[in-house]
Amino acid sequence: MATFDDGKEAGALRTIGEVAKATGIKAHVLRYWEQQFPMLKPLTRSGGRRYYRPEDVELVERIDRLVNQEGYTLKGAKAALRGAPDPQAAAQPQVTTASPPAVDGDLLARLKAMRAQLVAALD
């Protein structure tokens, strides 16, 4: 959790500079993350000045952990924050310990004959 030693209360709004200093993440990276992560929306006031709420600071810390400590790409971090399953993990074949389905003798003989014909055609 970011520690702020600015004399403000824990629930106070923070500027991008204060968040950058407390988290060690540069302000330009925070602005970039605002573009890449739609759920990161600090309050903006006149002149475009950003004010981060405590939940915004927590989200910044989660993004930082995912990207810089756990090695996620930005796309992967977005999916993790949304709670979406990892598409690569979903593409992995599921290993089951169930036995293969039973095949009757006639079908097995026909399949072996077809295989032999295909092998002969390739030769």
N, C-alpha and C positions, 0 to 999 in steps of 0.2 A: 504494500500500500504506500502511495506517495505521502511523504511527510512535508507539510508546508510549515515553514517557520516565518510566517508573515503577520502573525497576530490576529488573523481572521478566525472566525468560528469554523468548525469542521464542515458545516453545510453551506458555507459561503460560496459565491460564484468566484471563479478564478479566471484571470486573463490567460491567453495562450502563452505568454512569457512565463507566468508563474507555473503553469502546468509543465512547460518545457524544462524549467529549472528543477522542479521537484521530481520529475520522472527521468530526466536525463535524455529526453528525446527532443531533438531540435524542432523549432517552430515550423520550419518548412516541411518537415516530415509529418507533423501533425496536420498541417493544411492539406498535404497530399492524401493522407489517410481519410480526411473528411470527404474527399472526392471519391475515394475507392470504397469506403464503407458507408453505405447510405444510412445505417443506423447511428452513426456518429454525427450528431447535429447539435453543436453548441449553440447557445443563444447568440444572436447577432444584434448589435445595436447600431445606432447611426454611425456612419463612416465605416461600417463593416467590422467593427471591433467585436471580437469573439469573447464570450464568457462561458466557461465550462462549468457545468453543474457537477456535483459529486458523482452522479451516475455516469457522466461523460468521462470523468477521470478514471473511473473503474473500467470502463470500456476501453479506454486508451491503454491501460495496463494489461487488460486481457489480450488485446491485439498485439502489444509488444511481446507478451509471453509467447503467444502462438507463433509469431513471425521470427523473433530473435532468439528465443530459447528452445522452442520445440521444432523449429525448422519448417514451418508451414510456408507455402507460397501465399501471396495475398488472396488468390482465388480460393485456396484451401482454407485459409483463415476465415474468409467470408462464409464459406459453407459450414465450417465448424461453429461459427457464431449463430448462424441461422438454425443449427441443429440438423442440417441436411446430412444424409449419409455420404461418405466419401465415395465418389463414382468409381475410383480404382478398386476400392475394397469391394464394391458391389459387383465388379466385373470378375473378381476372383471366383473360381469354381468352388462350389460347396462340397466338402469332403463328407461322404456318408459312410457309415459302417454297415449299411443294409446289404444283404446279398443281392446279386443281380436277379432280374426276373426269370422265372422258369421258362424255358423254350422247349416246345415239344420236338420229338425226334425227327419228324417229317420236315418241319421248318428248318431245323438245324442242318439236315442233309441238303436241302435245297440251297441254303445260304452258302454252304461249303462248295457246292457245285458251281454256283455263280462266281464265287471267289476264284476258283480254279480256272474258269473261263476267262475272267479278267486278267489273271496273271499270265495265262497263255497268250492273250491278245497283246499284252505289253511286251512279250518276248518276241 
